[in-house]
Amino acid sequence: MTLPPDHPPVRPPRVAVLLVNLGTPDAPDPPSVRRYLRQFLSDRRVVEIPPILWQPILRGIILTTRPKKSAHAYAQVWTGDGSPLAAITRAQAAALQGALGEGVAVAYAMRYGEPAIGRAIDALTAAGCRRILVAPLYPQYCAATTATVVDAAADHLKTLRWQPALRFLPPYHDDPAYLAALKASVEAGLATLDFIPDVLLASFHGMPERTLHLGDPYHCQCQKSARLLSDMLGRPVEVAFQSRFGRAKWLEPATDTRLEALGAAGKSVAVFAPGFAADCLETLEELAMRGKEQFMAAGGKQFAYLPCLNADAPGMAMIEALVRRELAGWI
């Protein structure tokens, strides 16, 4: 590229991929958790109660009492590399960078917390990236997850004079690459067990039931993922929904209720979380720790938690396949 002698430096245009996950506090302490929850629970996509009603509740009892309890839970799973979600997402970005090579820049961001989506976009554009594939790592579409990533990216574009071209990775709940990765991961996890579980339980993050009636496809896509995976595994896969919050009616059956019932029936169970791209508080503490305690206390026989796809080979092969498909025409 030939520029006039007095032209400011211009970086050669590049293509980038920005992996995005939900987010995490900076540390497992109440102040960090309070900052994280304030941002997360102030998102109108996450809590659809009018702010005039919701904000006093959030800034009152919730941000007064919940951070200490949540910080204790985070401390149970925190590692030397920090939050498991952050560490795994970093590893996913590094592995994808290695697979795509230097021709494509790969970065990661969190919808809530750091690194923020806007700052990640700024860093990529400063490096000369004019085309960016934003990849929300949510297999099943939900307005409270996928859509809010699009919202954040679009809001940041409003602040830029020279906007990059953006594409967004669509939901992949029924994509053959996703299902193949799940099948390989679940079968590998089951092969490590010294028992054959009576029940294979797929635990998805919960949502208020009203979202289903308002047209959100999340519930249907969770059910479809489990049904297709069940066909591939050749055995039943039960569906349940975890992480209920507040008094509203949530999608059912609830994971904790189902685990107690299976325990009371004297069953053995293997639980996995196909809606999470990386292990995090909701899988490692809520399922693998508290879920096991509830199940065994109710009289269950044997319990296993099967890890998420994380940065393991099946999951990374899936991410690479999905990303390469969406980058068609750019690379």
N, C-alpha and C positions, 0 to 999 in steps of 0.2 A: 504494500500500500504506500503510494507516494503522496506526501503531504507538503503544502507550502512551507517554506523555511520558518515562517513565524507562527505556524500552527501549534497549539498545545499538544502534548503527547496523547496518543490514543492507543488504548490497548486493543489487540486483535480480538474480535468478537468470539465468545465462547458459549458453550451450552452447559447448563448445570442441572443437577437434581437436588431437590431439598426434601429430605425425609422429615416428616412431622409426626410427633406423637403427642399425647395429652399434656404431660408435664409433671413436675415434681417440685417439692420444696427444696431450697438450697441446703438445708440441714435438718436433722431430725429433732428440732427443738421448737417450742411453742411459738416464738416470734416468727420463725421462717414459715411454719405451717400456717400461721395467721395470715401472713402476706399472700401465700399461695391460695388459701381458701377464699380470701377477700376477692382476689381476681377471678378465680374459677366460679364462685357462686354469685358473682355480680354479672355474669354473662347472661343476657336475656334469652339466649338459646338453651342454656342449661337450666335456668329457673325461669319459668314463664309467668310467674306471679308479677303483677304490676309493681314497679320499683317503689312506689309510694307506700305499698303494703309490705313488700319484702325487705327493703333495706333496713328498716328499724329492727326487724327480727334478726336479720343477718348480723348487723353491727351490735346487737344486744346479746341475746343468749347464745347464739351460735358461735360468734367469734370470741365470746368470753369463755365458753366452756369446752368447745370441741377441739381447739388446737392442742391442749395438753393431752387429751386422750389420743388424738391422731399422732402426735409426736411420739408417744410411747409405742404406738403400733409401727411407725416408721423405723424407730430404733431397733425393732426386732429383726428388720430385714436389711438395714443399712450395711454397706460393705466398705472395705478400704478404698474402693473406687467411687464411693458415694452411693447415691440412689441406684438400685438395680435397673430401674427404667432408663435413667440417664446413661449408665454404663453400657447397657445392652444396645441402646440406640446409637451411641458413639461407635460401638463395635460393628453394628450393621452398616453405618455410613462408611467406615474404614474398609469393610469387606466389599461393599459395592464399588468404592473407588478403585480397589484393586482389580475388580472384575471388569470395570468399564475402561480403565486405563486413563492416562493423562489427558486424553481428548475431551473428557467430560469432568467438570468439577462436581464433587459430591459434598454436601453439607447436611447438617441436621438442625432441627429447631423444635421447640416445645410450644404448644398453644398457650399454656399458662406457665409462667416461670421463665427460666433462662436455659438456653439462648432463645430469645424471642424471635418470632417469625420476621418482624420488620427489620430487626438488626441483621438477621441472617441474609435477607434479600439485599440489604445495603452492602454487606460484605461481598456477596457474589457479584453484584453489579460493579462494585469498585474493582473487582478482579477481571472485569471485562465481559461478564456473562450477560448477554442480551436476550437469551432464551432460557427460561427456567421451568422445569417440570416440578411442580409442588406435589408431593406424594403423601397424602394423609394415610397413615398405616392403620386404617380401620377397614376390615374386610366387609362389614355390613354397614350400609349407609344409615346414619342417624343425624337428624338436624342438630343435636347437641354435641356431635363429634365432627363428622365430615364437614357439615355446612359451616360450622364456626371457624374451621381452618380457612375455608374460602373467604369468609367474612373478614378475617384478620388480614389475609393477603390483599384483598381488595381495598380494605381501609388504608393499608400502608401505601398502596399505589396512588391513592389520592394525594399523598404528600410529596410525590416525586414529579419533577419536571420531565425527566427522561425515563419513561417507564419501560421495563423489560417486557417481552412477550411471555405470558404465563400459560401453561397447560396444567391441568389437575388430573392426577391419577383417579380414575373412577372406582367405585366400590367393586370388590372382587369376590363377593360371597359365594358365587357359583362358578368361578373361573377354574378350569381344569388344573392350572398350575397351583392354585391355592389348595384345592382338594387333594391333589397328589402329595403336596408337602404335608398336609395334615395327616393323611393316611400313613406316610412314611414315619412321621414323628410319633403318632399314637402307637403304631406297631412297634417301633423301637422302644418306646416307654414300657409297653406291656411286656416285651421280651425280657426286661430287666427284673420283673416281679417274680416272686416265688409263689404266687397264687394266681388263679384265673378269676377275675372279678365277676360277680354276678351281674353287676350293673356298670355300664360305661356312661358317665354323666357329663354332658357338655354344659358348662356353666358360663352363660353370657352375662355381661353387665346389664343390670336392670334399667328400666325406664318407666315413668308413670304410664299407666294404662291409657290415659287420655290421649297420649301421643299417637297411639295406634288408631284411635277413632278419628283423630284429626288428619290422618293420612300419611303418617310417617311409616315407611316400609320396613323399619328395623326389625320388628317382631317377625314378619314374614320371611325376611332374609335370613334371620337366625335359624328359623325352622327349616328353611330350604337347605342351608349349609349342613345342618345335622342330618337331614334326610338323605342328601346325596352322599355324605361321608358314610352313613350307615350302610348304604348300598355297596360302597366300595370296600368297606371292612367286612361285610357279610355278617354283621351282627347288629342288634338294636343299639341306638344311641338315644338316651333320654336328654331332654332339654330342660334347663332351669335357669333362673335369673337371680343374680346376686346384687348386693350393695344397695338395698332399699334405704331411702332417706325421707324423713318426714311422715306425715299422716295420710297422704294420698294413696289411693289404690295403685299398686305397681303390677307390672307384668308377672304372671304366675305360670308354673309353680315357682315359689321362692327356693333358692338353693339351700338355705339353712333349714327350712322346713322339710324339704325333701331329704336332706341328709339325716335329719333326726328320725324321719319315718323309716328310711332304709336301715338305720341303725337299730331301731326298735324291732324291725322284722328280722334282725340277725343276719343281714346281708353283708357281702363284701363289695367294695366299690372302688373304681378308679375314676378320678375327676380330672378333667382338663378344661382349658379356657380358650376355645378357638377364636373368640372375638378379640383377643389381646395379641398384638404382634410381639410383645416382650413381657417377660415376667416383671411384676411390680407389686405394690402394696396389696392390691386386690386379689392377686393370685397367691403370693408367697405368705402373706399374713392372714388374709381373710379365708382363703381356701385351704392351703397346705397346713396352717397352724390351727386357726379357730374352727375351720370346717372339720378337721380331723378330731379335735376335742369334742365337738358337738356329736359327731357320728359315734365315736367310741363311748362317750358317756351315755348315749341312748341304747347301747348294747350291740353296736356293730362289731363284725368279726375282723375284717382286714380293710385297710384304707391306703390308697396311694394317690398322690398328686402327680400328674404327668406334665412336664414343663411345656411352656409355650414354644413357638418356633424359634424365637430369639435370633441369634446370629449363627445358628447351626446350619449345616449344609443344606437340608431340605428347605428351610426358610429363606436362606440367601439365594438359592437357585430360583425360588418363586419370585422374590423381589427383583432379581435381575431380569427374569423373563418378562414380568409386568412392566418394568421400567423401559426395557429395550423396545417393547411394543409401542409404548406411548411416546418414545423419542423418535419414532419412524418419521423420516423426512427432515429431521434435525441433525441426525448423525448418519 
